[in-house]
Amino acid sequence: MGAEFRLTGAGRRRLLDTRHPWVFRDHLGAGDATSGALVRVLAPDGEPLGIAAYSAKSKIALRFVQIGVDAVMPNEDGLRARFLAALERRAPLAATTNAVRLISSEADGFPGLIVDAYGDTCVLSALTPFAELLTPDIVRWLGETLAPEVVLAKNDSAVRELEGLPREVKVLVGETRASTVIRESDVKLAVPLQHGQKTGLFLDQRSNRLRLRDLVPPGSRVLDVFSYVGAFALQAATKAAEVLAVDESARATGWIAENAALNGFTNVRVVTENAFPFLRQLVKDGETFDVVVLDPPAFAKNKREIEDALRGYRELNVRGFRLVKPGGVLVTASCSYHVDETTFEDVVRAAAADAGRDALVIGRGAQDLDHPVLLSLPESRYLKCLFLRVR
Ligand SMILES: C[S@@+](CC[C@H](N)C(=O)[O-])C[C@H]1O[C@@H](n2cnc3c(N)ncnc32)[C@H](O)[C@@H]1O
């Protein structure tokens, strides 16, 4: 008999009504397990409900890896098969890139585990005790399948503190390196490893970057705001006459310049500034662009921040609209889960009205296929990207 937990009656009801894979601590009944273990989950009357990963400290006590009366405790072969299936789902991306999210947490059946492949380097991030305990297995399976030269554990997220895990960055395989070069379509990008944001690159925007490139007229002028290492800017630079890339992080803008040079592009200008005053000044100066990209960080990290976030998105998008030439394109994104697609579109609509502009919705983008959405976990759907033809 392995470790098990019973849910309260309310916990059981919520699970059966929604199949949402998270169980909060106040829905946890009797039971015991070591943090990070897979446990059997039972209803108050002993009816089996499934198998979940247990976290001793987090508000989310259980994260299901399988729901249902027939769920069996996965052994190593079962978990390995799950890992291989996740890799297989990414196969369609191989033609476009060698930088892919291989494992995307709950949506791939590994709660709290992120594994990204950047060419011959893999970066993993363990955000739960379950993911932490599974790390040696993951490293072994990566070795058997992709044989990466370097595997880095980028475990510096603040979320780990809520789980009682230390924040650290460790090289698990090979030798430490500052960056590695990947390919996205025919663009090369140096990805910062030790000091990058997240695991190094925002892979979720890939399909939106490629869509943007299709919309850039040859010889045009493009503004990429919140550029990070310039992934949107460089796709645009393959066609535009001039690209202006803005980020407030000097580390990031250093990488944009390096990436422009890596591709032999001389048409990318880089600015290290806070986007809000910088865009205000561009408007004041009467600057205009054929294409403007706005890809800010998540303004709302929790429900309490929603109102401020909406004000931020509105202000930003007003400036975005003012900077687009008539007939030009505004690409505007939000990665705040707490601001849903309808609300985001409402804010962008209000911003267009403030700016006195009309726009056609020419595309609605989301996160790319290596960031799958689990239908029962709304939190796994977070990225919205609107493509607008502005009049
Ligand atoms: C979601 S990331 C952008 C990802 C990027 N567009 C890509 O496709 O790789 C957000 C970026 O905004 C930058 N940032 C955050 N606040 C900013 C601000 N007020 N002004 C300018 N940049 C900011 C961060 O340094 C980060 O690089």
The ligand as a Tripos MOL2 file, in Angstrom:
@<TRIPOS>MOLECULE
LIG
   27    29     1     0     0
SMALL
NO_CHARGES

@<TRIPOS>ATOM
      1 C1          7.6270   38.8980  -22.5960 C.3       1 LIG1
      2 S1          9.2660   39.5080  -22.6890 S.3       1 LIG1
      3 C2          9.4150   39.8810  -24.3810 C.3       1 LIG1
      4 C3          9.7690   38.6990  -25.2610 C.3       1 LIG1
      5 C4         10.1960   39.0220  -26.6520 C.3       1 LIG1
      6 N1          9.2670   39.8900  -27.3400 N.3       1 LIG1
      7 C5         10.4410   37.7550  -27.4510 C.2       1 LIG1
      8 O1          9.6650   37.4430  -28.3730 O.co2     1 LIG1
      9 O2         11.4090   37.0490  -27.1520 O.co2     1 LIG1
     10 C6          9.1480   41.0870  -21.9500 C.3       1 LIG1
     11 C7         10.3960   41.9670  -22.0340 C.3       1 LIG1
     12 O3         10.0150   43.2620  -21.5830 O.3       1 LIG1
     13 C8         11.1120   43.8480  -20.8920 C.3       1 LIG1
     14 N2         10.5170   44.9160  -20.0510 N.ar      1 LIG1
     15 C9          9.8010   44.7770  -18.9080 C.ar      1 LIG1
     16 N3          9.3130   45.9830  -18.5080 N.ar      1 LIG1
     17 C10         9.7370   46.9030  -19.4290 C.ar      1 LIG1
     18 C11         9.5540   48.3060  -19.5940 C.ar      1 LIG1
     19 N4          8.8290   49.0190  -18.7240 N.pl3     1 LIG1
     20 N5         10.1240   48.8950  -20.6580 N.ar      1 LIG1
     21 C12        10.8430   48.1970  -21.5570 C.ar      1 LIG1
     22 N6         11.0510   46.8690  -21.4460 N.ar      1 LIG1
     23 C13        10.5070   46.2180  -20.4100 C.ar      1 LIG1
     24 C14        11.7820   42.7190  -20.1850 C.3       1 LIG1
     25 O4         13.1570   43.0300  -19.9460 O.3       1 LIG1
     26 C15        11.5840   41.5700  -21.1940 C.3       1 LIG1
     27 O5         12.7110   41.4630  -22.0230 O.3       1 LIG1
@<TRIPOS>BOND
     1     1     2 1
     2     2     3 1
     3     2    10 1
     4     3     4 1
     5     4     5 1
     6     5     6 1
     7     5     7 1
     8     7     8 2
     9     7     9 1
    10    10    11 1
    11    11    12 1
    12    11    26 1
    13    12    13 1
    14    13    14 1
    15    13    24 1
    16    14    15 ar
    17    14    23 ar
    18    15    16 ar
    19    16    17 ar
    20    17    18 ar
    21    17    23 ar
    22    18    19 1
    23    18    20 ar
    24    20    21 ar
    25    21    22 ar
    26    22    23 ar
    27    24    25 1
    28    24    26 1
    29    26    27 1
@<TRIPOS>SUBSTRUCTURE
     1 LIG1         1 GROUP 0 **** ****
